[in-house]
Amino acid sequence: MKKPTPDTRKASSPKNGRLVWNHSTHIPGLIPILERLCKQGGIQTITPGQIGRVKGHCPNLQLRVSVPIRGGFKAIARQGKTVQEVFILTTLQQNQLEEAIAIAMK
């Protein structure tokens, strides 16, 4: 079998990020937003994390960047009295990630 040459290799398409499904429950409406966010450039991996309860009430779903982590950022998703951590591994800067999240939430 011959080794592939640059002429015989297929051109690779831009790679989408991946969404990790490691929990059985998520905030309603969060997964479609994260799937759209995965399709944007610079996003490598999105992992929804722990769900908790808060005292405050947020009527609409919000997703905001919280703190930097190694290789990306932690974001907080809120709806009603429920909060969920979302870990985003990305090469984007914080302001670029905030713009990408705003586009995904439309």
N, C-alpha and C positions, 0 to 999 in steps of 0.2 A: 504494500500500500504506500502511495506517495504522500509526502508531507505537503500540507496545503501551502500554496504560494499566495502572495497578496492578491493576485488576479483571480484565484479560484475561491477565496474566502468570501462569504457573504458580508455585505456592509451591515454593520450593527446599527440598529435604531437606537435613539436615545432611551436610556433605561428609566423606567418609572420606579418610584420608591415602593416599598412594600409595607403593608399594614399587618401587624402582628395581632393574632386573635388568641390572647392568653387568658381572657376572662369570659365568663358566660353572660355577664350583664354589662350593659353600657347605658349611658344617658340616652333617652330616646332622641333620635335625629342626629346623633354625633357621628355614627359610622359613615353615612353618605358624605358628610363634610370631610371626614378624614380620607375617604377614598378619592375625592376630588383633589385634596391637598397632595396626595401621593403622586398624582399625575403631573404635578408642577416640577419644573427643573430644580435641582439642588436638594431635593428631599430624598433621603436614603431609606430611613426606617421610621415608622410611627408606631408607638406602643401605648395603647390605653392602659392606665394603671388603676390604682385603688379608688374606690368610690366611697364617699363620706357624706355626712349631713352637716349643714350649716344653719345658723340662726336666721341669717338674712334671706330674703326672697328675691329671686331674679326671674321675672316672668318669661323672658325670651332666652333662648340658648345663646350663650356667650362662650367664646374661646379666645383666651388672651395669653400672651407669652408671660411667664412668671420669672424664672431664673435661668441663667446659663448652666449647663451641665457639660461634662466631658464629651465633645463631639456634637453638641447641639444645644437644645433648650428644653426646659420643662414648661408645659402650658397647663392652664387650668380651664376646664370646661364647667360651666355652671348652668343649671336650669332648675327653676323652682328652688327647693331647699337642698338639692343634690349637687355635689361637686365631684369631679373626677379628674385625676392627674392624667396628663398625656405627655409622653416623652417623645421628642422629635429629634432624630439624628439628621443633621443637615450641614451643608457647606455654606449656607446663606448666613448673612449678618442678621441681627435682631430686627432691624427696620425692614429688611427684605422679607423676612419670615412673616412679619406682621402684615405686610402687603399681600403675600401669598395666602394667608389665612383669610383676609378680607375678601379676596377674590373667590376662595373656596366656599365662603359662607353665603355668597350671593345666589 
